[in-house]
């Protein structure tokens, strides 16, 4: 009995010591546990989504790609799949699962001494504690802390809230955080459209997403999915028939179709910068913003296609062939070698191909998937070889002068030939491709709605993969003659008319003490005597522009440049009247939009509306009140409500229309007529070419769309002695506008009140006789119409800046802003 009593005493003592030690350890581990009460109000980081004007996804901004979905909106099959896979007794335990812990202990004892990672018995609540509060450290101390936290979380939160946190926080591979984002990334579906098999696959991922990747470990992924389906059947979550159907379903990852998304890298980056400036980086990456932009997917695609075509055509004509992008080491495993190569930046729209054979007909090529193609000789004749000094030789006479076996090149499939067009010669009966290389020359295109200022499309270069530098918004380049309309507008506002005459003859101007005379020249160094303002603008005569600027004074020209937002600061130098002051394509295109809009200010915008994660509108571009904007109004067939237009008038709408009319002449008779004269609808614009052809521009418009195009090297250098805005920029504009206006009815430019249209000879500006050729309707302000009985005066050298015009030059005082500026939603429109 003494012995038994001693053993009992020792047992009691050991129990007391054990309890004391346990309480001490419990207190020690609990001392600095994270505050689990924060989970009650926890709102996980949520991605921000950007949408185009028609609602298609454009981009995602996220530190972690996550969409938060309340537990009430998560379908039961998805919940059941995760419970069966991760914690079938979730709704019955208090944070830890003793039976699960016992099983894990036995398994880990069996694996002692091995290299296998210890098996856990974590409940969903424990995973919430680990993922939200503790981290992934593998240690007994962290495991004990996790269990303590799990029990505390169970006391503070209800089960549904814990499960909601888990399903929205869990990482499921492929940058997917939470089940909603994973459903989109893996199957391009919302949660409520997932099948049982798809829900089971998502539930198979939490343990090791990379081990069950559909693309790289399909068999393991399929086996794991089917195991989850089996667990769901055992738990009674699905029927045997459901399980059989789910197991038979193929496991295939589905990506978004190309037409479901919009590729607009330059536009997206501009939107990101604006959002960060407005809301901060944290809100953009984690705040779950919903951003509706002004982007038109169709116009964006047309812009990219038109700009790339011209840049590629120019590169072929002027640069020659710069060589292959790589070479095979052998042909024994050429498909594997090809699959490991990375496409050079800018070539993402093409394919990499290995040259397998070359003969007189062209080259046979192969792709990483084993398919074959051919490059016909007709698609190689442009590829002049590059010499060691960087120059290019003569056109090749045989395909072997361009390509050799084993080279890796970029190619693009040739489109089917147009009807009655000569098809390329076949290459061994293979599908035909053309040889491609990333051009060195760059460019930009921006399209604006002139009524609202919304940016509908923007391309900042050949490819944003080469550089995120956006030439449409960040490149400051000389606009050349594209600036001239604002000099002419200043002249019209000062009493000139489109029929006023200016002497087009050589002229010199003093530049200051010790400076040589400045002698501007026309393009081609030709002069034409007395010329109307209309012809001067249509033909882009430098002398006429400089004489006008000298007569008006550069201070007036500078004021117009600032008023239209072309430049914030411009020295009062006469050469700047010819476009020597740098601006950006976006600024200049916006200035032209103000012309189209009747002289009202236009503010370019990329974003229409921003909503927070709860759907509340936190910002919108158009903040005008509209009490009559109700759906019932439109459903009843009533006219849309009129909105006030409080935008400032930067110019007289009457003289602005005169400029628009003159710019129509540029497209029909002037420097852009070669490409636009047969366009088939009212169109206007102005070319621009700087000294040595370093910059080529065209800013053009219809009554409803303004488009600016710029072409040039990033490091300014000549584009070629005969290259101009007409030869390079106008074709981009033409191709883009043809796509943009396809299927729409032509709309004429609106004439504002206070303008008189008179039939005159387009070349002389004099009233035309019945049946006279070259007759146009010219726009005049009342009192400035040409009088056939009076010989018009001619602006010549010797008139000092600010001197009254008088005579027949313009006939009147400078025009004040018209009091008849129309009100409404869009200037004249």
C-alpha positions in Angstrom: 0.0 0.0 0.0 2.9 2.3 0.8 4.3 1.6 -2.6 1.0 2.2 -4.4 0.5 5.4 -2.4 4.0 6.5 -3.5 3.2 5.8 -7.1 -0.1 7.7 -6.8 1.7 10.7 -5.2 4.3 10.7 -7.9 1.5 10.5 -10.6 -0.3 13.4 -8.9 2.9 15.4 -8.7 3.7 14.6 -12.4 0.2 15.7 -13.3 0.5 18.9 -11.4 3.9 19.6 -12.9 2.6 18.7 -16.3 -0.4 21.0 -15.9 1.8 23.7 -14.6 4.2 23.4 -17.5 1.3 23.2 -19.9 -0.2 26.3 -18.5 3.1 28.1 -18.5 3.7 27.1 -22.2 0.1 28.1 -23.0 0.7 31.5 -21.4 4.0 31.9 -23.1 2.6 31.0 -26.6 -0.5 33.2 -26.0 1.5 36.2 -24.8 2.1 37.8 -28.2 -0.5 36.1 -30.4 -1.8 38.4 -33.2 -5.1 40.1 -32.6 -7.6 37.7 -34.1 -10.5 40.2 -33.6 -9.3 42.1 -36.6 -10.7 39.3 -38.8 -14.2 40.3 -37.9 -13.8 43.4 -40.1 -11.1 42.1 -42.4 -11.3 43.1 -46.0 -8.7 41.3 -48.1 -6.8 43.0 -50.9 -9.0 42.9 -54.0 -7.9 43.4 -57.6 -9.0 46.4 -59.6 -10.5 45.8 -63.0 -10.5 48.0 -66.1 -13.2 47.8 -68.7 -13.5 49.3 -72.2 -16.4 51.5 -73.2 -18.5 48.5 -74.3 -17.8 46.6 -71.1 -15.1 44.2 -72.2 -12.2 43.5 -69.8 -9.0 45.5 -70.6 -6.7 45.0 -67.7 -6.3 44.0 -64.1 -4.2 45.9 -61.5 -3.4 43.8 -58.4 -0.8 43.0 -55.8 -2.8 39.7 -55.5 -5.4 38.7 -58.1 -8.4 38.3 -55.9 -12.1 39.0 -56.1 -14.0 39.0 -52.9 -17.3 37.1 -52.9 -19.6 36.9 -49.9 -20.3 33.4 -48.6 -24.0 33.8 -49.5 -23.0 34.1 -53.2 -20.7 31.1 -53.3 -22.5 28.1 -54.7 -23.1 25.0 -52.5 -21.1 22.6 -54.8 -18.0 24.8 -54.5 -18.3 24.9 -50.7 -18.9 21.2 -50.5 -15.9 20.5 -52.7 -13.6 22.4 -50.4 -15.1 21.0 -47.2 -14.7 17.4 -48.5 -11.1 18.1 -49.6 -9.9 20.1 -46.6 -12.1 19.8 -43.6 -15.2 17.6 -43.7 -16.0 18.2 -40.0 -15.6 22.0 -40.3 -19.1 22.7 -39.0 -18.7 20.3 -36.1 -15.4 21.1 -34.4 -14.2 24.1 -32.3 -11.2 25.0 -34.4 -9.1 21.9 -34.1 -9.9 18.3 -35.1 -8.5 15.8 -32.5 -9.1 12.7 -34.6 -7.3 14.4 -37.6 -4.4 15.3 -35.3 -4.1 11.7 -34.1 -4.0 10.4 -37.7 -1.3 13.0 -38.6 0.8 12.0 -35.6 0.7 8.3 -36.6 1.7 9.1 -40.2 4.5 11.4 -39.1 5.8 8.7 -36.7 5.9 6.3 -39.6 7.8 8.8 -41.8 10.5 9.6 -39.2 13.9 9.6 -40.7 12.6 10.2 -44.2 12.8 13.3 -46.4 9.0 13.8 -46.6 7.5 17.0 -45.3 5.5 16.4 -42.1 1.8 15.8 -42.6 -0.5 18.3 -41.0 -4.0 18.1 -39.7 -5.0 21.7 -40.1 -8.6 22.6 -40.1 -10.0 25.4 -42.3 -10.0 27.6 -39.2 -6.3 26.8 -38.6 -5.5 27.6 -42.2 -7.2 31.0 -41.8 -5.1 31.6 -38.7 -1.9 30.6 -40.6 -2.7 32.5 -43.8 -4.0 35.7 -42.2 -1.9 36.0 -39.0 1.1 33.6 -38.7 2.8 32.7 -41.9 4.1 29.4 -43.2 7.0 28.6 -40.8 7.3 24.8 -40.3 7.8 24.4 -36.5 6.0 22.9 -33.5 5.8 26.3 -31.9 4.0 27.8 -34.9 1.7 24.8 -35.0 0.7 25.3 -31.3 0.2 29.0 -31.8 -2.0 28.2 -34.8 -4.2 25.8 -32.8 -4.6 28.4 -30.0 -5.5 31.1 -32.5 -8.0 28.7 -34.3 -9.9 28.1 -31.0 -10.0 31.9 -30.3 -11.2 32.6 -33.9 -14.0 30.0 -33.5 -15.1 31.9 -30.3 -15.1 35.3 -32.1 -16.5 34.5 -35.5 -19.3 32.3 -36.8 -18.5 29.4 -39.1 -19.8 31.1 -42.3 -17.5 34.1 -41.7 -14.5 31.9 -41.2 -15.3 29.9 -44.4 -15.8 33.2 -46.3 -12.4 34.4 -45.3 -10.8 31.1 -46.3 -12.4 30.8 -49.7 -11.5 34.4 -50.6 -8.0 34.3 -49.3 -6.6 30.9 -50.3 -3.9 30.8 -53.0 -4.9 28.5 -55.9 -2.0 28.9 -58.3 -1.6 31.0 -61.5 -1.7 34.2 -59.6 -5.2 33.3 -58.4 -6.2 34.3 -54.8 -9.7 33.1 -53.8 -12.1 30.9 -55.6 -13.7 33.6 -57.8 -10.5 34.6 -59.5 -9.4 30.9 -59.8 -12.7 30.1 -61.6 -12.0 32.8 -64.1 -8.3 32.0 -64.6 -8.8 28.2 -64.9 -12.1 27.9 -66.6 -13.2 31.4 -67.7 -16.3 31.1 -65.7 -18.1 32.7 -62.8 -18.5 30.6 -59.7 -22.2 29.9 -60.3 -21.4 28.4 -63.7 -18.8 25.9 -62.5 -19.5 22.2 -62.9 -19.0 19.7 -60.0 -15.8 18.5 -61.7 -14.5 22.1 -62.0 -15.3 22.9 -58.4 -13.6 19.7 -57.4 -10.4 20.6 -59.3 -10.3 24.0 -57.6 -10.7 22.3 -54.2 -7.7 20.0 -55.1 -5.3 23.0 -55.4 -4.8 24.5 -51.9 -2.2 21.9 -50.8 0.2 22.3 -53.8 -1.1 24.3 -56.8 2.0 23.7 -58.9 1.8 19.9 -58.4 -1.6 19.8 -60.0 -1.1 22.2 -62.9 -3.4 21.2 -65.7 -0.8 22.1 -68.4 2.3 20.6 -66.9 1.0 17.8 -64.6 -2.3 16.8 -66.2 -2.4 13.2 -64.9 -1.7 14.2 -61.3 -4.2 17.0 -61.6 -6.8 14.6 -63.0 -6.2 12.0 -60.2 -6.4 14.7 -57.5 -9.6 16.1 -58.9 -11.2 12.6 -59.0 -10.0 12.0 -55.4 -11.9 15.1 -54.4 -15.0 13.9 -56.3 -14.7 10.6 -54.4 -14.6 12.4 -51.0 -17.7 14.5 -52.0 -19.5 11.2 -52.7 -18.4 9.7 -49.4 -19.6 12.8 -47.5 -23.0 12.7 -49.2 -22.5 16.1 -51.0 -23.2 14.6 -54.4 -24.9 11.5 -55.7 -23.3 8.5 -57.4 -24.6 9.7 -60.8 -23.2 13.1 -60.2 -19.8 11.6 -59.3 -19.8 9.4 -62.4 -20.6 12.4 -64.6 -17.9 14.5 -62.9 -15.2 11.9 -63.3 -16.0 11.5 -67.0 -15.7 15.2 -67.6 -12.4 16.1 -69.4 -10.0 18.3 -67.4 -9.3 21.2 -69.7 -8.2 24.7 -68.9 -10.1 27.4 -70.8 -8.7 30.8 -71.6 -10.7 33.8 -72.6 -11.3 34.0 -76.3 -9.4 36.9 -78.0 -12.6 38.8 -78.8 -13.6 38.7 -75.1 -10.7 41.0 -74.1 -9.0 44.1 -75.4 -5.3 44.5 -76.0 -4.4 48.1 -75.3 -1.1 48.2 -73.4 -0.4 51.9 -74.0 -3.9 52.9 -73.0 -3.9 50.7 -70.0 -0.6 52.2 -68.7 -2.0 55.7 -69.1 -5.1 54.7 -67.1 -2.9 53.2 -64.4 -0.9 56.4 -64.0 -4.1 58.5 -63.8 -5.6 56.1 -61.1 -2.4 56.1 -59.0 -2.3 59.9 -59.1 -5.9 60.1 -58.2 -6.3 57.4 -55.6 -2.8 56.2 -54.7 -1.0 52.9 -55.5 -2.5 50.9 -52.6 -6.1 51.7 -53.6 -5.3 50.7 -57.2 -3.6 47.4 -56.4 -5.7 46.4 -53.4 -8.9 48.5 -53.4 -11.1 46.5 -55.8 -11.8 49.5 -58.0 -14.0 49.0 -61.1 -12.9 51.4 -63.8 -15.0 52.1 -66.9 -12.8 53.8 -69.6 -13.5 55.5 -72.9 -11.7 52.9 -74.9 -13.4 51.6 -78.1 -12.0 48.1 -78.8 -12.8 48.2 -82.5 -11.1 51.6 -82.9 -8.1 50.4 -80.8 -7.6 47.3 -83.0 -7.9 49.5 -86.1 -5.3 51.9 -84.7 -2.8 49.2 -83.9 -3.2 47.6 -87.3 -2.9 50.9 -89.3 0.1 52.1 -87.4 2.0 48.8 -87.5 1.4 48.4 -91.2 3.0 51.7 -92.0 5.9 51.2 -89.7 6.6 47.8 -91.2 6.3 49.1 -94.7 8.6 52.0 -94.0 11.1 49.7 -92.3 11.2 47.4 -95.4 11.7 50.2 -97.8 14.4 52.0 -95.8 16.2 49.6 -93.5 16.7 46.3 -95.2 17.2 43.0 -93.3 18.9 43.0 -90.0 19.3 39.3 -89.7 17.8 36.3 -87.9 16.9 36.4 -84.2 18.7 33.1 -83.4 20.2 29.9 -84.7 19.7 26.2 -84.1 22.6 24.1 -82.8 21.5 21.1 -84.8 18.4 19.7 -86.5 18.2 16.6 -84.3 15.8 18.2 -81.8 15.0 21.4 -83.5 11.4 21.6 -82.3 12.5 21.5 -78.6 15.2 24.1 -79.3 12.6 26.3 -80.9 10.2 25.9 -78.1 12.8 27.1 -75.6 13.6 30.4 -77.4 11.9 33.6 -76.3 10.2 35.9 -78.8 12.0 39.2 -79.0 10.0 42.2 -77.7 7.7 43.6 -80.3 7.4 40.2 -82.1 4.6 38.9 -79.8 2.0 39.1 -82.7 4.1 36.8 -84.9 5.6 33.3 -84.7 9.2 32.0 -84.4 10.2 29.6 -87.1 13.3 27.6 -88.0 14.6 27.7 -91.5 14.7 24.1 -92.7 15.7 24.4 -96.3 16.4 27.2 -98.9 16.1 27.0 -102.6 15.3 29.3 -105.5 11.6 29.3 -104.7 12.1 30.5 -101.1 12.5 28.9 -97.7 10.8 26.0 -96.0 10.2 26.7 -92.3 9.1 24.7 -89.2 7.4 25.7 -86.0 7.8 24.4 -82.4 4.6 22.4 -82.7 6.1 20.5 -85.7 4.0 22.2 -88.3 5.6 23.5 -91.5 5.3 26.5 -93.8 7.1 28.3 -96.5 8.4 31.9 -97.2 8.1 32.5 -101.0 10.8 34.4 -102.8 8.4 37.4 -103.4 8.4 37.9 -99.6 12.2 38.1 -99.5 13.1 40.5 -102.3 12.9 43.5 -99.9 15.5 42.1 -97.5 18.6 44.0 -98.5 21.6 42.5 -96.6 23.3 44.6 -93.9 27.0 45.4 -94.4 29.5 45.4 -91.6 29.5 49.3 -91.5 25.8 49.3 -90.8 24.7 50.3 -94.4 22.5 48.1 -96.6 23.4 46.5 -99.9 21.5 46.0 -103.1 18.3 44.0 -103.3 19.0 40.2 -103.0 19.0 38.1 -106.1 18.5 34.7 -104.4 16.8 33.5 -101.2 20.2 32.3 -99.9 21.4 35.9 -99.7 18.8 36.4 -97.0 18.3 33.1 -95.2 20.3 30.0 -94.4 19.4 26.6 -92.9 19.2 26.6 -89.1 18.4 30.3 -88.6 15.5 31.3 -86.5 13.3 34.1 -87.8 10.0 35.8 -87.1 7.2 35.2 -89.5 3.5 36.1 -90.0 1.0 34.2 -92.0 0.2 35.7 -95.4 -3.5 36.6 -95.9 -5.4 35.2 -98.8 -4.7 37.2 -102.0 -7.3 39.7 -103.1 -9.6 38.7 -106.0 -7.7 39.1 -109.3 -4.4 39.7 -107.5 -1.4 37.7 -108.3 -0.7 35.1 -105.6 2.8 34.4 -104.4 4.5 31.4 -105.9 4.0 28.3 -103.8 6.8 26.7 -101.7 6.5 22.9 -101.8 2.7 23.2 -101.3 3.2 24.6 -97.8 1.1 27.4 -96.1 2.8 30.7 -96.9 4.3 33.2 -94.5 6.2 36.5 -94.8 9.4 37.4 -93.1 9.2 39.9 -90.3 11.4 42.0 -88.1 10.7 44.7 -85.4 11.0 48.1 -87.1 13.4 50.7 -85.8 11.1 53.7 -86.6 8.3 54.5 -84.2 5.1 56.4 -84.2 1.9 57.2 -82.4 -1.9 57.5 -83.0 -4.5 59.0 -80.9 -8.3 59.2 -81.6 -10.6 61.6 -79.7 -14.3 62.2 -79.7 -14.4 65.9 -80.3 -17.8 66.4 -78.6 -16.6 65.0 -75.2 -12.8 64.7 -75.3 -13.0 60.9 -74.6 -9.9 59.1 -75.9 -11.3 56.3 -78.0 -8.0 54.7 -79.1 -4.3 55.3 -78.5 -1.2 53.7 -79.8 2.1 54.9 -78.3 4.5 52.9 -80.5 5.0 49.6 -82.4 4.8 47.6 -79.2 4.7 48.4 -75.5 6.8 45.2 -74.9 9.7 47.1 -76.4 9.2 50.1 -74.1 6.3 51.5 -72.1 7.3 55.0 -73.3 4.0 56.3 -74.8 4.9 58.5 -77.8 1.3 59.7 -78.0 1.4 61.3 -74.5 5.1 61.6 -73.6 7.0 62.4 -76.8 7.6 66.1 -77.3 8.2 66.7 -81.0 8.1 69.6 -83.4 4.7 69.6 -85.2 5.9 71.5 -88.3 3.2 72.6 -90.6 0.5 70.9 -88.5 0.7 74.0 -86.3 -0.2 76.4 -89.1 -4.0 76.3 -88.8 -3.7 78.2 -85.5 -1.6 80.9 -87.2 -4.3 81.2 -89.8 -7.0 81.2 -87.2 -5.3 84.2 -85.5 -5.3 85.9 -88.9 -9.0 85.3 -89.5 -9.8 86.6 -86.0 -7.8 89.7 -86.9 -9.9 90.6 -89.9 -8.4 88.5 -92.7 -10.7 86.2 -94.8 -9.9 82.9 -96.6 -9.8 85.0 -99.8 -7.2 87.5 -98.5 -4.0 87.6 -100.6 -0.5 87.3 -99.2 2.6 87.5 -101.4 4.4 84.2 -101.8 7.9 85.2 -102.7 11.3 85.0 -101.0 11.6 87.1 -97.9 14.2 87.8 -95.2 13.7 88.7 -91.6 16.2 90.2 -89.1 16.8 88.0 -86.1 18.6 90.6 -83.9 22.0 92.3 -83.5 24.8 90.2 -84.8 22.5 87.5 -86.1 22.2 86.6 -89.8 19.0 87.2 -91.7 16.5 84.4 -91.5 15.2 83.3 -94.9 12.3 80.8 -94.7 11.7 78.6 -97.7 8.7 76.8 -99.1 8.9 73.0 -99.5 10.7 72.4 -102.8 12.0 76.0 -102.8 9.2 77.2 -105.1 7.2 80.5 -104.9 3.9 81.4 -106.5 3.2 85.1 -106.0 0.0 86.5 -104.6 -1.9 83.6 -102.9 -5.1 83.3 -100.9 -5.0 82.2 -97.3 -7.0 79.2 -98.4 -4.4 78.0 -100.9 -1.6 78.9 -98.6 -3.0 76.6 -95.9 -4.1 73.9 -98.4 -0.6 73.8 -100.0 1.2 74.5 -96.7 3.2 77.5 -98.0 5.8 78.5 -95.4 6.2 82.0 -96.7 2.6 82.9 -96.4 2.5 81.6 -92.8 5.6 83.6 -91.8 4.3 86.8 -93.4 1.0 86.4 -91.5 2.8 85.7 -88.2 5.2 88.7 -88.7 2.2 90.9 -89.5 0.1 89.8 -86.5 3.0 89.6 -84.1 4.2 86.5 -82.5 2.7 87.4 -79.1 -0.7 86.8 -80.7 0.4 83.4 -82.2 1.7 82.4 -78.8 -1.6 83.3 -77.1 -3.4 81.0 -79.5 -0.9 78.1 -78.9 -1.5 78.5 -75.1 -5.3 78.8 -75.4 -5.6 75.6 -77.4 -3.2 73.7 -75.1 -0.5 73.1 -77.7 2.2 74.6 -75.5 2.3 76.0 -72.0 5.3 78.2 -72.8 6.4 79.3 -76.3 9.2 81.9 -77.0 8.0 84.7 -79.4 10.3 83.6 -82.2 9.0 83.8 -85.8 10.2 80.4 -86.7 7.8 78.9 -84.1 5.0 79.9 -86.4 6.2 77.0 -88.6 5.9 74.5 -85.8 9.3 74.6 -84.2 7.9 74.5 -80.7 7.6 70.9 -79.4 4.3 69.4 -78.4 2.8 65.9 -77.9 0.5 64.1 -80.3 -2.2 64.1 -77.7 -2.0 67.9 -77.1 -2.1 68.7 -80.8 -4.9 66.3 -81.5 -6.9 67.8 -78.7 -6.3 71.3 -80.1 -7.8 70.1 -83.4 -10.7 68.6 -81.5 -11.5 72.1 -80.3 -11.7 73.3 -83.9 -14.1 70.5 -84.8 -16.1 71.3 -81.7 -16.8 74.9 -82.7 -14.1 76.5 -80.6 -15.2 75.1 -77.2 -12.6 73.8 -74.9 -12.0 70.0 -75.0 -10.4 68.2 -72.1 -9.1 64.8 -73.1 -10.1 61.9 -70.8 -9.3 58.2 -70.5 -11.7 57.3 -67.7 -15.4 57.7 -67.6 -16.2 56.4 -64.1 -14.6 54.7 -61.1 -16.5 52.6 -58.5 -15.2 51.2 -55.3 -15.3 47.6 -54.2 -18.9 48.1 -52.9 -20.2 49.5 -56.1 -20.3 53.2 -55.0 -19.2 55.7 -57.7 -16.2 57.5 -56.3 -15.3 59.5 -59.4 -16.8 60.3 -62.9 -15.6 62.4 -65.7 -18.9 64.0 -66.5 -20.2 65.4 -63.2 -23.0 67.6 -64.7 -26.3 67.2 -62.9 -29.0 65.4 -65.0 -32.3 65.1 -63.2 -34.0 63.9 -66.4 -31.6 61.1 -67.1 -33.9 58.2 -66.2 -34.3 54.9 -68.0 -38.0 55.4 -68.4 -37.3 58.5 -70.5 -35.6 56.4 -73.1 -37.9 53.5 -72.9 -40.8 55.8 -73.7 -39.2 56.9 -76.9 -38.6 60.5 -75.8 -35.7 62.6 -76.9 -32.6 62.4 -74.7 -32.4 65.2 -72.1 -30.4 68.3 -72.9 -27.3 68.8 -70.7 -25.7 72.2 -70.0 -22.3 72.8 -71.6 -20.3 75.1 -69.4 -17.0 74.6 -71.3 -15.3 77.8 -72.1 -15.2 79.2 -75.7 -11.5 79.5 -76.7 -12.3 80.9 -80.2 -15.0 82.4 -82.3 -17.0 79.5 -83.8 -17.4 81.4 -87.1 -13.7 81.7 -87.8 -13.1 78.2 -86.4 -15.5 77.0 -89.1 -13.6 78.9 -91.7 -10.4 77.0 -90.6 -12.3 73.7 -90.8 -13.5 74.5 -94.3 -10.0 75.4 -95.3 -8.7 72.1 -93.8 -11.3 70.3 -95.9 -9.4 71.7 -98.9 -6.2 70.2 -97.6 -7.8 66.8 -97.9 -9.4 67.4 -101.3 -6.9 69.7 -103.1 -3.9 70.2 -100.9 -1.0 68.2 -99.4 -3.2 65.3 -98.3 -5.3 65.0 -101.5 -3.3 62.1 -102.9 -4.5 59.7 -100.3 -7.8 61.4 -99.2 -9.4 63.0 -102.2 -11.5 59.9 -102.9 -12.3 59.1 -99.3 -16.0 59.5 -99.9 -17.1 61.6 -96.9 -16.4 65.0 -95.4 -12.9 64.9 -94.0 -10.3 67.5 -93.2 -6.9 67.8 -91.7 -3.3 69.1 -91.9 0.0 67.5 -92.7 3.2 68.4 -90.9 6.9 67.8 -91.8 9.8 69.2 -89.9 13.3 70.1 -91.2 15.2 67.2 -92.7 12.0 65.1 -92.5 12.7 64.2 -88.9 9.0 64.2 -87.9 6.0 63.4 -90.0 2.5 64.3 -88.9 -1.1 64.3 -89.9 -4.0 65.5 -87.7 -7.3 64.8 -89.4 -10.9 64.6 -88.6 -14.5 64.0 -89.6 -17.3 65.8 -87.8 -17.4 63.1 -85.1 -13.8 61.8 -84.8 -10.4 63.5 -84.6 -7.2 61.4 -85.2 -3.6 62.5 -84.8 -0.7 60.5 -86.3 3.0 61.0 -85.7 5.9 59.1 -87.3 9.6 59.5 -86.4 12.6 57.9 -84.8 13.0 58.1 -81.0 16.4 59.6 -81.5 15.4 62.2 -84.1 17.0 61.7 -87.5 15.9 62.0 -91.1 13.1 59.7 -92.3 14.4 60.2 -95.9 14.7 63.2 -98.2 11.3 62.6 -99.8 9.3 61.4 -96.8 6.6 63.8 -95.5 3.5 63.8 -93.4 1.6 63.1 -96.6 3.6 60.0 -97.5 3.9 58.5 -94.0 1.3 59.8 -91.6 -1.6 60.3 -94.0 -1.7 56.5 -95.0 -2.0 55.6 -91.3 -4.9 58.1 -90.9 -6.6 56.8 -94.0 -6.5 53.2 -93.1 -7.6 53.9 -89.5 -10.5 56.2 -90.6 -11.6 53.7 -93.3 -12.1 51.1 -90.5 -13.5 53.6 -88.0 -16.2 55.0 -90.3 -17.1 51.7 -92.1 -20.9 51.2 -92.0 -21.7 54.7 -90.9 -23.4 57.5 -92.9 -21.4 60.5 -93.9 -22.1 63.6 -91.8 -21.3 67.2 -93.1 -19.4 69.7 -91.0 -22.0 72.0 -89.3 -22.0 75.6 -90.2 -22.5 78.0 -87.2 -24.8 81.0 -87.3 -23.2 84.2 -88.6 -21.4 82.6 -91.6 -22.1 83.4 -95.2 -21.3 80.9 -97.9 -20.3 82.4 -101.2 -19.3 80.7 -104.5 -15.7 81.6 -105.3 -12.8 80.3 -107.4 -10.8 78.0 -105.0 -7.5 79.2 -106.4 -8.1 83.0 -106.6 -10.8 83.6 -104.0 -12.7 85.8 -106.4 -16.5 85.4 -107.0 -16.9 82.6 -109.6 -18.9 82.8 -112.8 -21.7 80.3 -113.7 -20.1 77.0 -114.9 -16.6 78.1 -113.8 -14.3 75.2 -112.9 -12.7 75.1 -109.5 -15.7 76.7 -107.8 -16.2 76.1 -104.1 -18.5 77.4 -101.4 -16.3 79.7 -99.3 -17.1 80.8 -95.8 -17.1 84.5 -95.0 -18.1 86.6 -92.1 -20.7 89.2 -93.1 -18.9 92.2 -94.6 -15.7 90.3 -95.6 -17.1 88.8 -98.8 -14.9 89.6 -101.9 -16.1 92.5 -104.0 -15.6 91.9 -107.7 -15.3 95.6 -108.4 -12.4 96.1 -106.0 -8.9 94.9 -106.6 -7.8 93.1 -103.5 -4.8 94.2 -101.5 -1.8 92.0 -101.0 0.1 91.5 -97.8 3.8 92.0 -98.7 7.1 92.6 -97.0 7.4 95.9 -95.1 4.3 95.7 -93.0 5.2 96.0 -89.4 3.7 93.8 -86.6 0.4 95.1 -85.4 -0.1 97.5 -88.4 -3.9 97.9 -89.3 -4.7 95.7 -92.3 -7.2 98.1 -94.1 -7.9 98.0 -97.8 -9.3 94.7 -99.2 -7.1 92.4 -97.0 -9.8 91.6 -94.5 -12.1 94.6 -94.3 -12.9 95.2 -90.7 -11.8 95.1 -87.1 -10.6 91.9 -85.3 -13.5 89.6 -84.5 -14.8 89.5 -81.0 -16.0 86.1 -79.7 -19.4 85.4 -81.2 -22.3 85.8 -78.8 -24.1 83.1 -80.7 -22.0 80.2 -79.4 -24.4 77.3 -79.3 -25.2 75.7 -76.0 -25.8 72.0 -75.5 -23.7 68.9 -75.2 -21.0 69.4 -77.8 -20.3 72.9 -79.3 -21.6 72.9 -82.8 -22.7 69.3 -82.5 
